[in-house]
Amino acid sequence: MTQHNPLRSVFWIVLVAFIAWDFWSSPAVDLRFEAPLIAAGSGQATHGGHCSMPFGK
């Protein structure tokens, strides 16, 4: 069977505690001012959908 590993339990307790702390200490996300998902990781927000982005950069 499986063996209970205390290090695994500590990892999950710390992870859940961190997520709870982050949830309670962060301000609420205002979805109206978030960048569109298409701009994720680009460093700049787009002003429309993918069809309005210039293709010849």
N, CA, C and O atoms as a Maestro MAE file, in Angstrom:
{
 s_m_m2io_version
 :::
 2.0.0
}

f_m_ct {
 s_m_title
 :::
 protein
 m_atom[228] {
  # First column is atom index #
  i_m_mmod_type
  r_m_x_coord
  r_m_y_coord
  r_m_z_coord
  i_m_residue_number
  s_m_chain_name
  s_m_pdb_residue_name
  s_m_pdb_atom_name
  i_m_atomic_number
  :::
  1 25 0.824 -1.187 0.000 1 A "MET " " N  " 7
  2 3 0.000 0.000 0.000 1 A "MET " " CA " 6
  3 2 0.873 1.257 0.000 1 A "MET " " C  " 6
  4 15 2.097 1.181 -0.105 1 A "MET " " O  " 8
  5 25 0.231 2.386 0.117 2 A "THR " " N  " 7
  6 3 0.974 3.642 0.120 2 A "THR " " CA " 6
  7 2 1.436 3.978 1.528 2 A "THR " " C  " 6
  8 15 0.771 3.667 2.516 2 A "THR " " O  " 8
  9 25 2.560 4.601 1.587 3 A "GLN " " N  " 7
  10 3 3.138 4.988 2.871 3 A "GLN " " CA " 6
  11 2 2.896 6.474 3.089 3 A "GLN " " C  " 6
  12 15 3.054 7.265 2.158 3 A "GLN " " O  " 8
  13 25 2.518 6.866 4.288 4 A "HIS " " N  " 7
  14 3 2.256 8.271 4.607 4 A "HIS " " CA " 6
  15 2 3.586 9.004 4.731 4 A "HIS " " C  " 6
  16 15 4.410 8.672 5.583 4 A "HIS " " O  " 8
  17 25 3.782 9.970 3.903 5 A "ASN " " N  " 7
  18 3 5.030 10.725 3.886 5 A "ASN " " CA " 6
  19 2 4.772 12.102 4.510 5 A "ASN " " C  " 6
  20 15 3.979 12.873 3.969 5 A "ASN " " O  " 8
  21 25 5.426 12.431 5.643 6 A "PRO " " N  " 7
  22 3 5.156 13.728 6.296 6 A "PRO " " CA " 6
  23 2 5.592 14.916 5.447 6 A "PRO " " C  " 6
  24 15 4.999 15.991 5.541 6 A "PRO " " O  " 8
  25 25 6.613 14.741 4.626 7 A "LEU " " N  " 7
  26 3 7.060 15.840 3.776 7 A "LEU " " CA " 6
  27 2 5.992 16.187 2.739 7 A "LEU " " C  " 6
  28 15 5.808 17.358 2.408 7 A "LEU " " O  " 8
  29 25 5.300 15.192 2.233 8 A "ARG " " N  " 7
  30 3 4.219 15.428 1.275 8 A "ARG " " CA " 6
  31 2 3.091 16.205 1.939 8 A "ARG " " C  " 6
  32 15 2.526 17.117 1.335 8 A "ARG " " O  " 8
  33 25 2.763 15.854 3.169 9 A "SER " " N  " 7
  34 3 1.706 16.564 3.905 9 A "SER " " CA " 6
  35 2 2.092 18.013 4.164 9 A "SER " " C  " 6
  36 15 1.260 18.911 4.038 9 A "SER " " O  " 8
  37 25 3.345 18.245 4.525 10 A "VAL " " N  " 7
  38 3 3.816 19.614 4.767 10 A "VAL " " CA " 6
  39 2 3.739 20.426 3.480 10 A "VAL " " C  " 6
  40 15 3.341 21.590 3.506 10 A "VAL " " O  " 8
  41 25 4.115 19.824 2.360 11 A "PHE " " N  " 7
  42 3 4.041 20.524 1.071 11 A "PHE " " CA " 6
  43 2 2.609 20.982 0.784 11 A "PHE " " C  " 6
  44 15 2.388 22.143 0.440 11 A "PHE " " O  " 8
  45 25 1.627 20.068 0.924 12 A "TRP " " N  " 7
  46 3 0.248 20.425 0.617 12 A "TRP " " CA " 6
  47 2 -0.316 21.439 1.594 12 A "TRP " " C  " 6
  48 15 -1.097 22.305 1.198 12 A "TRP " " O  " 8
  49 25 0.057 21.350 2.848 13 A "ILE " " N  " 7
  50 3 -0.406 22.326 3.837 13 A "ILE " " CA " 6
  51 2 0.147 23.707 3.517 13 A "ILE " " C  " 6
  52 15 -0.582 24.697 3.583 13 A "ILE " " O  " 8
  53 25 1.430 23.783 3.172 14 A "VAL " " N  " 7
  54 3 2.045 25.069 2.823 14 A "VAL " " CA " 6
  55 2 1.437 25.620 1.544 14 A "VAL " " C  " 6
  56 15 1.189 26.822 1.450 14 A "VAL " " O  " 8
  57 25 1.191 24.766 0.556 15 A "LEU " " N  " 7
  58 3 0.605 25.225 -0.703 15 A "LEU " " CA " 6
  59 2 -0.799 25.783 -0.495 15 A "LEU " " C  " 6
  60 15 -1.124 26.851 -1.012 15 A "LEU " " O  " 8
  61 25 -1.628 25.071 0.255 16 A "VAL " " N  " 7
  62 3 -2.994 25.540 0.520 16 A "VAL " " CA " 6
  63 2 -2.968 26.823 1.350 16 A "VAL " " C  " 6
  64 15 -3.771 27.727 1.115 16 A "VAL " " O  " 8
  65 25 -2.057 26.909 2.313 17 A "ALA " " N  " 7
  66 3 -1.935 28.122 3.121 17 A "ALA " " CA " 6
  67 2 -1.513 29.310 2.259 17 A "ALA " " C  " 6
  68 15 -2.019 30.417 2.443 17 A "ALA " " O  " 8
  69 25 -0.595 29.091 1.323 18 A "PHE " " N  " 7
  70 3 -0.156 30.171 0.439 18 A "PHE " " CA " 6
  71 2 -1.292 30.641 -0.462 18 A "PHE " " C  " 6
  72 15 -1.485 31.843 -0.641 18 A "PHE " " O  " 8
  73 25 -2.037 29.709 -1.025 19 A "ILE " " N  " 7
  74 3 -3.150 30.086 -1.899 19 A "ILE " " CA " 6
  75 2 -4.217 30.843 -1.112 19 A "ILE " " C  " 6
  76 15 -4.776 31.820 -1.610 19 A "ILE " " O  " 8
  77 25 -4.502 30.401 0.111 20 A "ALA " " N  " 7
  78 3 -5.478 31.109 0.947 20 A "ALA " " CA " 6
  79 2 -4.983 32.510 1.294 20 A "ALA " " C  " 6
  80 15 -5.747 33.473 1.228 20 A "ALA " " O  " 8
  81 25 -3.712 32.626 1.662 21 A "TRP " " N  " 7
  82 3 -3.148 33.947 1.981 21 A "TRP " " CA " 6
  83 2 -3.206 34.863 0.763 21 A "TRP " " C  " 6
  84 15 -3.576 36.030 0.884 21 A "TRP " " O  " 8
  85 25 -2.844 34.345 -0.407 22 A "ASP " " N  " 7
  86 3 -2.856 35.149 -1.623 22 A "ASP " " CA " 6
  87 2 -4.276 35.600 -1.967 22 A "ASP " " C  " 6
  88 15 -4.489 36.739 -2.382 22 A "ASP " " O  " 8
  89 25 -5.236 34.705 -1.792 23 A "PHE " " N  " 7
  90 3 -6.629 35.042 -2.086 23 A "PHE " " CA " 6
  91 2 -7.134 36.155 -1.178 23 A "PHE " " C  " 6
  92 15 -7.801 37.079 -1.644 23 A "PHE " " O  " 8
  93 25 -6.828 36.077 0.098 24 A "TRP " " N  " 7
  94 3 -7.346 37.058 1.056 24 A "TRP " " CA " 6
  95 2 -6.578 38.368 1.050 24 A "TRP " " C  " 6
  96 15 -7.142 39.400 1.412 24 A "TRP " " O  " 8
  97 25 -5.292 38.364 0.645 25 A "SER " " N  " 7
  98 3 -4.510 39.600 0.702 25 A "SER " " CA " 6
  99 2 -4.494 40.367 -0.619 25 A "SER " " C  " 6
  100 15 -4.113 41.538 -0.637 25 A "SER " " O  " 8
  101 25 -4.893 39.745 -1.708 26 A "SER " " N  " 7
  102 3 -4.891 40.411 -3.011 26 A "SER " " CA " 6
  103 2 -6.184 41.169 -3.223 26 A "SER " " C  " 6
  104 15 -7.238 40.753 -2.742 26 A "SER " " O  " 8
  105 25 -6.110 42.298 -3.951 27 A "PRO " " N  " 7
  106 3 -7.350 43.002 -4.278 27 A "PRO " " CA " 6
  107 2 -8.161 42.194 -5.288 27 A "PRO " " C  " 6
  108 15 -7.626 41.344 -6.000 27 A "PRO " " O  " 8
  109 25 -9.435 42.470 -5.334 28 A "ALA " " N  " 7
  110 3 -10.307 41.770 -6.281 28 A "ALA " " CA " 6
  111 2 -9.915 42.115 -7.717 28 A "ALA " " C  " 6
  112 15 -9.489 43.235 -7.994 28 A "ALA " " O  " 8
  113 25 -10.057 41.174 -8.607 29 A "VAL " " N  " 7
  114 3 -9.722 41.377 -10.014 29 A "VAL " " CA " 6
  115 2 -10.891 42.083 -10.688 29 A "VAL " " C  " 6
  116 15 -12.032 41.624 -10.624 29 A "VAL " " O  " 8
  117 25 -10.588 43.208 -11.336 30 A "ASP " " N  " 7
  118 3 -11.603 43.939 -12.094 30 A "ASP " " CA " 6
  119 2 -11.487 43.499 -13.547 30 A "ASP " " C  " 6
  120 15 -10.571 43.919 -14.253 30 A "ASP " " O  " 8
  121 25 -12.402 42.666 -13.988 31 A "LEU " " N  " 7
  122 3 -12.315 42.087 -15.328 31 A "LEU " " CA " 6
  123 2 -12.489 43.126 -16.430 31 A "LEU " " C  " 6
  124 15 -12.116 42.865 -17.573 31 A "LEU " " O  " 8
  125 25 -13.039 44.284 -16.123 32 A "ARG " " N  " 7
  126 3 -13.216 45.309 -17.153 32 A "ARG " " CA " 6
  127 2 -11.895 45.948 -17.562 32 A "ARG " " C  " 6
  128 15 -11.774 46.462 -18.674 32 A "ARG " " O  " 8
  129 25 -10.897 45.922 -16.670 33 A "PHE " " N  " 7
  130 3 -9.627 46.566 -16.974 33 A "PHE " " CA " 6
  131 2 -8.501 45.566 -17.211 33 A "PHE " " C  " 6
  132 15 -7.340 45.961 -17.311 33 A "PHE " " O  " 8
  133 25 -8.823 44.284 -17.303 34 A "GLU " " N  " 7
  134 3 -7.815 43.276 -17.596 34 A "GLU " " CA " 6
  135 2 -7.542 43.253 -19.090 34 A "GLU " " C  " 6
  136 15 -8.432 43.513 -19.900 34 A "GLU " " O  " 8
  137 25 -6.306 42.939 -19.444 35 A "ALA " " N  " 7
  138 3 -5.960 42.804 -20.856 35 A "ALA " " CA " 6
  139 2 -6.631 41.555 -21.431 35 A "ALA " " C  " 6
  140 15 -6.849 40.587 -20.702 35 A "ALA " " O  " 8
  141 25 -6.959 41.561 -22.720 36 A "PRO " " N  " 7
  142 3 -7.545 40.363 -23.319 36 A "PRO " " CA " 6
  143 2 -6.572 39.192 -23.251 36 A "PRO " " C  " 6
  144 15 -5.359 39.397 -23.203 36 A "PRO " " O  " 8
  145 25 -7.087 37.979 -23.247 37 A "LEU " " N  " 7
  146 3 -6.253 36.803 -23.141 37 A "LEU " " CA " 6
  147 2 -5.283 36.695 -24.315 37 A "LEU " " C  " 6
  148 15 -4.199 36.131 -24.165 37 A "LEU " " O  " 8
  149 25 -5.646 37.217 -25.459 38 A "ILE " " N  " 7
  150 3 -4.776 37.153 -26.639 38 A "ILE " " CA " 6
  151 2 -3.473 37.923 -26.390 38 A "ILE " " C  " 6
  152 15 -2.473 37.662 -27.058 38 A "ILE " " O  " 8
  153 25 -3.470 38.868 -25.438 39 A "ALA " " N  " 7
  154 3 -2.288 39.666 -25.148 39 A "ALA " " CA " 6
  155 2 -1.451 39.072 -24.026 39 A "ALA " " C  " 6
  156 15 -0.451 39.671 -23.629 39 A "ALA " " O  " 8
  157 25 -1.831 37.916 -23.505 40 A "ALA " " N  " 7
  158 3 -1.115 37.320 -22.380 40 A "ALA " " CA " 6
  159 2 0.327 37.027 -22.760 40 A "ALA " " C  " 6
  160 15 0.590 36.309 -23.725 40 A "ALA " " O  " 8
  161 25 1.245 37.576 -22.010 41 A "GLY " " N  " 7
  162 3 2.658 37.323 -22.224 41 A "GLY " " CA " 6
  163 2 3.337 38.228 -23.229 41 A "GLY " " C  " 6
  164 15 4.552 38.134 -23.401 41 A "GLY " " O  " 8
  165 25 2.599 39.106 -23.903 42 A "SER " " N  " 7
  166 3 3.218 39.945 -24.923 42 A "SER " " CA " 6
  167 2 3.799 41.223 -24.346 42 A "SER " " C  " 6
  168 15 4.596 41.888 -25.009 42 A "SER " " O  " 8
  169 25 3.420 41.584 -23.121 43 A "GLY " " N  " 7
  170 3 3.912 42.809 -22.518 43 A "GLY " " CA " 6
  171 2 3.086 44.027 -22.873 43 A "GLY " " C  " 6
  172 15 3.314 45.103 -22.320 43 A "GLY " " O  " 8
  173 25 2.145 43.888 -23.769 44 A "GLN " " N  " 7
  174 3 1.294 45.015 -24.128 44 A "GLN " " CA " 6
  175 2 -0.124 44.510 -24.381 44 A "GLN " " C  " 6
  176 15 -0.338 43.376 -24.810 44 A "GLN " " O  " 8
  177 25 -1.066 45.374 -24.106 45 A "ALA " " N  " 7
  178 3 -2.467 45.007 -24.297 45 A "ALA " " CA " 6
  179 2 -2.895 45.338 -25.713 45 A "ALA " " C  " 6
  180 15 -2.512 46.372 -26.261 45 A "ALA " " O  " 8
  181 25 -3.682 44.466 -26.299 46 A "THR " " N  " 7
  182 3 -4.206 44.743 -27.633 46 A "THR " " CA " 6
  183 2 -5.450 45.610 -27.507 46 A "THR " " C  " 6
  184 15 -6.041 45.701 -26.431 46 A "THR " " O  " 8
  185 25 -5.843 46.239 -28.590 47 A "HIS " " N  " 7
  186 3 -7.025 47.091 -28.594 47 A "HIS " " CA " 6
  187 2 -8.172 46.432 -29.333 47 A "HIS " " C  " 6
  188 15 -9.173 47.084 -29.630 47 A "HIS " " O  " 8
  189 25 -8.045 45.168 -29.631 48 A "GLY " " N  " 7
  190 3 -9.106 44.449 -30.318 48 A "GLY " " CA " 6
  191 2 -8.764 42.978 -30.391 48 A "GLY " " C  " 6
  192 15 -7.861 42.505 -29.700 48 A "GLY " " O  " 8
  193 25 -9.471 42.271 -31.209 49 A "GLY " " N  " 7
  194 3 -9.229 40.844 -31.371 49 A "GLY " " CA " 6
  195 2 -8.026 40.579 -32.245 49 A "GLY " " C  " 6
  196 15 -7.326 41.508 -32.649 49 A "GLY " " O  " 8
  197 25 -7.787 39.332 -32.533 50 A "HIS " " N  " 7
  198 3 -6.619 38.976 -33.336 50 A "HIS " " CA " 6
  199 2 -6.727 39.487 -34.764 50 A "HIS " " C  " 6
  200 15 -5.708 39.641 -35.437 50 A "HIS " " O  " 8
  201 25 -7.935 39.752 -35.242 51 A "CYS " " N  " 7
  202 3 -8.088 40.227 -36.615 51 A "CYS " " CA " 6
  203 2 -7.660 41.680 -36.778 51 A "CYS " " C  " 6
  204 15 -7.444 42.132 -37.902 51 A "CYS " " O  " 8
  205 25 -7.533 42.424 -35.671 52 A "SER " " N  " 7
  206 3 -7.130 43.820 -35.789 52 A "SER " " CA " 6
  207 2 -5.635 44.019 -35.528 52 A "SER " " C  " 6
  208 15 -5.139 45.145 -35.578 52 A "SER " " O  " 8
  209 25 -4.929 42.939 -35.252 53 A "MET " " N  " 7
  210 3 -3.485 43.049 -34.991 53 A "MET " " CA " 6
  211 2 -2.740 43.108 -36.328 53 A "MET " " C  " 6
  212 15 -3.090 42.399 -37.270 53 A "MET " " O  " 8
  213 25 -1.718 43.953 -36.402 54 A "PRO " " N  " 7
  214 3 -0.943 44.015 -37.653 54 A "PRO " " CA " 6
  215 2 -0.122 42.731 -37.824 54 A "PRO " " C  " 6
  216 15 0.468 42.237 -36.863 54 A "PRO " " O  " 8
  217 25 -0.086 42.196 -39.038 55 A "PHE " " N  " 7
  218 3 0.633 40.947 -39.286 55 A "PHE " " CA " 6
  219 2 2.053 41.208 -39.777 55 A "PHE " " C  " 6
  220 15 2.885 40.305 -39.683 55 A "PHE " " O  " 8
  221 25 2.366 42.354 -40.279 56 A "GLY " " N  " 7
  222 3 3.691 42.621 -40.835 56 A "GLY " " CA " 6
  223 2 4.605 43.376 -39.892 56 A "GLY " " C  " 6
  224 15 5.011 44.495 -40.205 56 A "GLY " " O  " 8
  225 25 4.938 42.808 -38.760 57 A "LYS " " N  " 7
  226 3 5.831 43.485 -37.822 57 A "LYS " " CA " 6
  227 2 7.256 43.214 -38.156 57 A "LYS " " C  " 6
  228 15 8.155 43.703 -37.472 57 A "LYS " " O  " 8
  :::
 }
 m_bond[227] {
  # First column is bond index #
  i_m_from
  i_m_to
  i_m_order
  :::
  1 1 2 1
  2 2 3 1
  3 3 4 2
  4 3 5 1
  5 5 6 1
  6 6 7 1
  7 7 8 2
  8 7 9 1
  9 9 10 1
  10 10 11 1
  11 11 12 2
  12 11 13 1
  13 13 14 1
  14 14 15 1
  15 15 16 2
  16 15 17 1
  17 17 18 1
  18 18 19 1
  19 19 20 2
  20 19 21 1
  21 21 22 1
  22 22 23 1
  23 23 24 2
  24 23 25 1
  25 25 26 1
  26 26 27 1
  27 27 28 2
  28 27 29 1
  29 29 30 1
  30 30 31 1
  31 31 32 2
  32 31 33 1
  33 33 34 1
  34 34 35 1
  35 35 36 2
  36 35 37 1
  37 37 38 1
  38 38 39 1
  39 39 40 2
  40 39 41 1
  41 41 42 1
  42 42 43 1
  43 43 44 2
  44 43 45 1
  45 45 46 1
  46 46 47 1
  47 47 48 2
  48 47 49 1
  49 49 50 1
  50 50 51 1
  51 51 52 2
  52 51 53 1
  53 53 54 1
  54 54 55 1
  55 55 56 2
  56 55 57 1
  57 57 58 1
  58 58 59 1
  59 59 60 2
  60 59 61 1
  61 61 62 1
  62 62 63 1
  63 63 64 2
  64 63 65 1
  65 65 66 1
  66 66 67 1
  67 67 68 2
  68 67 69 1
  69 69 70 1
  70 70 71 1
  71 71 72 2
  72 71 73 1
  73 73 74 1
  74 74 75 1
  75 75 76 2
  76 75 77 1
  77 77 78 1
  78 78 79 1
  79 79 80 2
  80 79 81 1
  81 81 82 1
  82 82 83 1
  83 83 84 2
  84 83 85 1
  85 85 86 1
  86 86 87 1
  87 87 88 2
  88 87 89 1
  89 89 90 1
  90 90 91 1
  91 91 92 2
  92 91 93 1
  93 93 94 1
  94 94 95 1
  95 95 96 2
  96 95 97 1
  97 97 98 1
  98 98 99 1
  99 99 100 2
  100 99 101 1
  101 101 102 1
  102 102 103 1
  103 103 104 2
  104 103 105 1
  105 105 106 1
  106 106 107 1
  107 107 108 2
  108 107 109 1
  109 109 110 1
  110 110 111 1
  111 111 112 2
  112 111 113 1
  113 113 114 1
  114 114 115 1
  115 115 116 2
  116 115 117 1
  117 117 118 1
  118 118 119 1
  119 119 120 2
  120 119 121 1
  121 121 122 1
  122 122 123 1
  123 123 124 2
  124 123 125 1
  125 125 126 1
  126 126 127 1
  127 127 128 2
  128 127 129 1
  129 129 130 1
  130 130 131 1
  131 131 132 2
  132 131 133 1
  133 133 134 1
  134 134 135 1
  135 135 136 2
  136 135 137 1
  137 137 138 1
  138 138 139 1
  139 139 140 2
  140 139 141 1
  141 141 142 1
  142 142 143 1
  143 143 144 2
  144 143 145 1
  145 145 146 1
  146 146 147 1
  147 147 148 2
  148 147 149 1
  149 149 150 1
  150 150 151 1
  151 151 152 2
  152 151 153 1
  153 153 154 1
  154 154 155 1
  155 155 156 2
  156 155 157 1
  157 157 158 1
  158 158 159 1
  159 159 160 2
  160 159 161 1
  161 161 162 1
  162 162 163 1
  163 163 164 2
  164 163 165 1
  165 165 166 1
  166 166 167 1
  167 167 168 2
  168 167 169 1
  169 169 170 1
  170 170 171 1
  171 171 172 2
  172 171 173 1
  173 173 174 1
  174 174 175 1
  175 175 176 2
  176 175 177 1
  177 177 178 1
  178 178 179 1
  179 179 180 2
  180 179 181 1
  181 181 182 1
  182 182 183 1
  183 183 184 2
  184 183 185 1
  185 185 186 1
  186 186 187 1
  187 187 188 2
  188 187 189 1
  189 189 190 1
  190 190 191 1
  191 191 192 2
  192 191 193 1
  193 193 194 1
  194 194 195 1
  195 195 196 2
  196 195 197 1
  197 197 198 1
  198 198 199 1
  199 199 200 2
  200 199 201 1
  201 201 202 1
  202 202 203 1
  203 203 204 2
  204 203 205 1
  205 205 206 1
  206 206 207 1
  207 207 208 2
  208 207 209 1
  209 209 210 1
  210 210 211 1
  211 211 212 2
  212 211 213 1
  213 213 214 1
  214 214 215 1
  215 215 216 2
  216 215 217 1
  217 217 218 1
  218 218 219 1
  219 219 220 2
  220 219 221 1
  221 221 222 1
  222 222 223 1
  223 223 224 2
  224 223 225 1
  225 225 226 1
  226 226 227 1
  227 227 228 2
  :::
 }
}
